């Protein structure tokens, strides 16, 4: 098993594991990190966006790998009826309530499986993560809920690992294309235009367009406008378009069709929901997309299997994904290896 320094060579602080789909290997990756960081001597904190660690999936009723915590790990979780005093030491109450109950800060008395039911709102997850830090956790791991890449919020977690695998596609080339697209979106470069960033801080408008000497604020109900609405809005050509909200295929198509597309600035890469084929066309056209808050993606973890099937040869998947995403580290958490 690779240790943390061999694996990623980064100082872990607040780290979120997110999955591209259900059964992408998120829990296996989380368990690997818990074990590797504990072996490093790191005092760990753990919470979840939502609920994870149950024996069976609530939607599919398929068996799930348990979350395994080490002795001394601080866990923020809701525990119906109060924590089991033989297994857990109650450290603090958070005052945050979930459908399961209040979120407690507990310390594991021994290595054991754990059901982690944390808050679902990013503001509450951020509060809990910082509380775990104040209570002594040198590194906090956040279990991002299935397909909830909102938990990769760079204002919440300064490090992210993305899990992908055969459950997303049985075609290796397609899986690589899907994953490469998401990696490119999550790692968009930071905007360096300080005037735009400063003005962005002073407005609550979802859409702001700078063209020539003019500046237009558009108070729209949603940033998911149609292709034609975006084309009409960008008719002057060029400039800078800032979006506060999601960016979908409507805007993507408008940028593809525009003779002089504006430079696009979004809050962070989580907000991009442009399909892989369209994304590839925008990249080929050299459309510039930047972010206010960049995401620090540490690695991609691959899972060659899917429920009920073997999927890909593990070595083939690790090598193909590693070559496609280099120099970003690609790891197989189940086997404790990475692409070199």
N, C-alpha and C positions, 0 to 999 in steps of 0.2 A: 504493500500500500504506500502510495506517495504521501509524503508529509506536506503540510501547507506550503512551505517555502519552495519545495520542488515543484509544487503544483502551480502556484500563481505568483509567488514572490511579491506580495503586496501586504501592507499592514491592514488587517481586517478591522473594521470599526462597526458600521451599521450596514449589513449586507442582506439583500433580498434575493430569494430564489423564486423566479416566476416561470411558468410553463406556457408554451405556445398552444397547448391543447391538453385535455384530460389524458392521463396516462402517458405523459411525455417523459416521466422520470423525475419529476420535481421532488418527491418525497425521498427517493433513493439518493438524489444529489444532496438534499438537506441532511440526511443521516450521515453521509460521507463527510460533509463539512463539520458536523457536530463531533464526529469521532476524530477527525484530523486536527481540528483546533483544540480539542480537549487534550490530545496527545502532545500538543505544542505547549501545554501549560496555560492556555488561555481560559480565563474565567468567562463563561458564556451566559448570555441571556437569549431567550427565545419567545417569540409570539407569532401569531398567525393573523392574516387578513381573512376573517371568517373562521371556519372550523375544519380541522384536518386531523388525521391520526386514527380515525375510526377503523374497525376491523373490516367493514364492508362499505362500499360506496353507496351513498344515499340515493343516487340517481339510477345506477346500473345494478346495484346489489352484488357487484363483483368484489372478490377479496382485495384488500388494499395493504400495502406494506405499512407497518406501524412506524410512527415517529419514535426514535429511540434516544432518550436523553441520558447524559452521564451524571454521576453523583456530583452534587454541588451546582448544577445548572439552574439558573433562575428562569422560571417559566411564567409568562403572563397568560393566564387562561381563566375562563369561567368554569367553575366547578359546582354542579348542582348540589345543593344541600351542604356546601362547605367542603373543604379539602380533607382527604384522608390523612389523619395525623401520623399514621404509621409510615406512610410513603412520602409525605410532603411536610415541609416546615412552612407555615404561613409567615411571610415576610411583610406584606403590606396589602392594603385594599386600595383600589384605584378610584372607586366611585363611578366607574364606567359599567354600564349594564348592556348585556346582549340578550337575545331570546333564551339563552341557556342560563343566564344569571349574571351576577357581578363578576368582573374580571379581577382576580387576585394575583398578586406576585407570590409565587411559591418557589421553594428551593427543594430540589430532588434529594432525597436521603440516600438513594442508591441508583445505579444504572437500571433503567426500566423503560417500557413503552409508555407513551403519554398521548392523550387526546388534547390537542391545543385548540381552544376556542377563544380567539381574540376579537377585538373590535373590528368592525367593518369599515368605519370611516377613516380616511387617511389622517385627518387631524387627531383622532383618538389614537391611532397606531403610532403616530409621531410622539404624542405625549407619553405613551407606554414605553416606547423605545428609549426615550431620554430618561424616564424614571428607572428603567433597568440599568442604564449607565450610571445614574447617581447612586444606585444601590450596590454598585461594584462590578457590574459586567464590563469586561474590557472589550468584548465584541458582542453585538446583538444580531441575531439571525432572525429574519422575518420570512415566514412561510407565506408567499404570495398565493392567494386563492387561484384556483383553476381559471385560466384565460382572463385573469384580472391583472393585466399588465399595468393598470393604474397604480399598483403597489410598487412599481419601479420608479415612482415619483422621485426625482433628484433632490427635492426639498425634504423628502422623508428619509431616503436611504442613499448614501453616497457611493454604494457599490452594488452591482447587480450580476447575477448569474442566470442565464436563460437556458431552460431545458427544452429540448426538441427531440422528436423521434418518430418511429414508424407509425405511431397512431395518427400522425398528421397526414402521412401519405405512404402508400406501399411502393411508390415509384421513387427510386433513389435520386434521380435527377430533379424530379419535382420537389422532393423534400429539401434538397440542397437549395433550390431556387427560392422556396418559401422562406427558409431560414436565413439565407443571405439577404433577402429583401428586408426581413424584420431586423436583422443586425444593422443594416445600413440605416434604417429608420431610427432605431434606438440610439445610434452613435453619430447622429448629425452634428456638424461642427457648430461651435458657439458663434453667435453674431458678434462682430467686433465694431459695429456701428454704434458708438456711444450716444450719439444724438437720438437715434431711433430707440435705443434701450431706455434712455432717460424719459423721452416723451411717452413711451409705452407704460412707464410706471405712473404716469399722471392721468391716465385715462381708464375708464371702465368699459369702453366700447369693445365689442367682440371683433370688429373689423376696422382697421385703420389703413388708409392708402396714401402714400406719398408719391406724387407725380409732379415733376417740374418743381416749381416753387410752392405748389399747393399741397394741402393736407386735408384729407376727408375722413371724418369719423362716420361709420355706418352702424346705427343702432338696430341691428337685426336680431330676431328672436333666436336664431340658430346660425352657426357657422356652416351648416351643411346645406348650402344653397345649390340650385341646379347649375348645370354647365352653362346655360345661357345667361342666367343671372350673374354668374362670375364673369363671363365674357363682356357683358354690358358694363359691369363695374370697372373692369380693367381696360376699357376701350381706348384710353389715352396712350397705352403702351409704356412698358418699362416701369421704373420706380421701385418702390418697396411696398409690399403688402404684408401687414402684420395680422395674424389670426389669434384670437383668444378662444380656443375651443378645438373641436375635432376637425381634421382635414380628411375629407373623403374623396371618392372618385369624381364627384362633380367638379371640384376645384382642380383635381388632377387632370381631367379632360380639358378644362379651360386653359390650364397652363400648357398642355400639349398643343392645343390649337392656336394659341395666341402667337402672333407674328413676333412680338417683343414681350415675352412674359416678364412680370416683375420678379424681383428677388423676394422670396417668401420667408417670413420669420414667424415661427411658432413657439409656443411655450417650451415644449420639450418633445423628444421623439415618441413618447407614449401617445401623443395626439394625432399621429399619422396613421390613417387607416386606408391607404391607397393600395389597391390590389397589386400583386407581384408583376403581372404583365404590363400594367400601366406604369408602375414604378420604373421598370426597365426602360420604357420609352422615354420617360422624363429624364432618366440618367443619360440616355443616349443624346438627348437634346441639350444636355448641360444646363438644365433648369437649376438655379441656385436655391437651396432650402437650408435655412439655418435655425438655430434655437436660442432662446433666452437662457435656458438652463440645460447644459449638456449632461448626459447620463454616462456614468463610468461603468461600462460593461466589462467585467473581468474575464468572463469565459462563457463558452457554450458547452452544455452537457448533453450528450447524445444517448438515446435509449433505442437499441435495435429491435426491441420487441413491442408487441401490442397485445391486448387481452385476447387470449385464445389463439395466438399465432407467434411464430418466431421472428417474422419480419426479415431483417437484413443480417448478413454475416457481420458480427461485431467489428472485426478488423477492417472489413471493406468500408463500413459506415464511418468509423473513426478516421481512416485515412482520407476518404473522399471529402468528408466535412472539414477535416483539418486543412487539406490543401485548398479548399474553396474559401475558407475564412481566414487563412494565414494573413498576418501574424497573430490574430486573436487565438488564445489557447482554446483547444477543444478537448474535452475530457470524457472518459467513460467511467462514471462514478462507481458503477457496480463492480468493475474490475480494478478500480483504483489506478488507472493509467491515463496518459494524455498523448495526443499526437505530437510527435517530435519532428 
